[in-house]
């Protein structure tokens, strides 16, 4: 069962993906994220990879979570989906770690193995999140204060976001404040 903290964080994550703010996540929400990446990076092989990753995520999500078959996932369905995903380590790796690695590769524009502040702001931008929030969260995620977030730091943040019940974990803020 999801803890109260996990429920709050996953509700925030739902809000991030619900691009049109209609209380449902649909294929069109994922398509808009991919389009935002395309606008940011232009047409290249990265877009194909992101498109495939999000299409796969949407297919798994809709097949597993769309309990009422209405071609959308509401918050209750979303939370039920993540409860199952977080109980299964192999599924977690497939759902979270693979997407985290793909996103890291997309936003590590200079391919130096680290994401800088501007690259992190771009990451936030594809979800329509404010730049000032990206700056605040970046500082929290940069564990060694070197003005870069490494792949390992991002993986640790994602792990904390999805699995930790410690309110002090910086990764809890991966997608911004999640409410009280």
N, C-alpha and C positions, 0 to 999 in steps of 0.2 A: 504494500500500500504506500502511496506517495505521502510524504510528510507534509505538514503545513507549508514549510519553507519551499519544498520542491513544487508544490501546487502553485504558490505565488510566482516562483520563477518561471514555471512552464506556462502559466497564464500570461506573463509578460512576453514570453517567446511566441505564444499564439498571437498576441497583439502585433508583434513585429511582422509576422508572416501575413496577417490579415491586412494586406496593403490598402484595400478599399474600405476597411473598417465597417464591414457589414455583419460582423459576428460569425463569419464562416471563412474557412480557408478553402479555396477552390483552385483548380488548375490555373485559372487566370491570374491568381496572386503569384504563383510560382513563375508564370510567364513574364510578369512585370519585373520580377527580380532579375531574371535572365536578360530582359531588355535593358534594364538599368546597367548591368555589367557590360552589355554590348555598347551602350552609349559611352560608357567610361573608357572602354578599351578598344573599341572598334571591332571589326570582323577579323577574327583569327582563330587558331586552333583552340584557344582557351575557351571561347564561347561554346564550341561544340562540346567540350568536356563539362562545362558548367550546365549547359542545357541537358545533357545526358544525366548528370548527377541529380539535377532537380526534377527531371522527368521521372527518374527511378524513384526518388524520394516521394514524389506525388503518387505514383502508382502503388508503392508499398503502403503509403499513408491511406489512400482512398480504399484500397482493398482491405486493409486491416481495421481502419477506424470508421469508415462511413457506414455505421450500423443501420441507418435508416435508408440507405441507397439513394440519397437525394443529390449526389454528385458534389457534396461539400462536407466539410468536417467542422462541426461546432466545437465549442470549448469542452463540453463533457466528453465528446468522442476523442478529442485531442488528448485530454488527460488520461483517458483509458488506454489509448495507444501508447503513450509514453510510459505508463506504469508497466505494461508488458515489455516494452523495449528495454527498460532499465533493469528488469529482472533477469534478462538474458544477456550474458556477457558477449556472446558472438554477435547477437543482433545489435547491441550497443556499438561494438566496433564497426559494424557495417553501416549503421545509421549515423553515428556521430563522428567517430574518428576519421572515417573515409571522407565525409563532407568537410570536416575541419581541415584535413590535409589538402583537399582540393581548393578550398577557399584561401588557405594560406598561400598556395602556389599562385593563385590568381592575383592576390594583392601584394605579393612580394615582387613588385614590378622590376626592381633592379637585380632580382635573383641572387641576393646576397645572404639568403637564409634567415633574414630578419625583416620584420615589418616596422617601418618608421611611423611617425605620427601622421604624416599625410596619407600614407598607404592605409592606415587604420581608419582615418577619416573617410577615405573612399569606400572602405568596407561598410561603414555605418551608412554612407550615402546610398548604397544600393538598396538598403532597407527603408530609406526615407527618414532615417534618424538624424537628429541635429548634430552639426559639427562640434558645437561646444560640449555636447555630451560625450562625443568620441574622445575629445581631449581629456576630459575628466576620467573616463574609464581607462584610457590608455595608460595614464599615470599609475592607476591601481594595478593593471595587469603587468606592467613592466617591473617584474620582481627584483631585478638587479639594478634598476635605475640607470640603464645605459642608453635610454631613449630609443630602444628597439624592443620588439616583442619577438622572441624566437619561436620556432615551430613547437618546441617543448613547452614554452611558456603558454602558448595558445592552447595546446592540448591539455595542459594542467588546468587552465581557466575553464575550458569546456567540461572537463571531468568534474571540476568543482561546481560549475553551473548545474549540471545534470544530476550529479550524485551526492554532493555534499549537503549535510544538514547543519553545517557550521556557519552561523550568520556572519562571521568575521572573514570568511574566504573572499578574496578579491574577485575570483571567477564568478561569484554570484551576480556581479554587475556586467557580465559579458554583453548583455543586450540592454543595458541601462537599468535604472531603478525599477524594482519589481513591486513596490508598494509595501505598506506596513502590515 
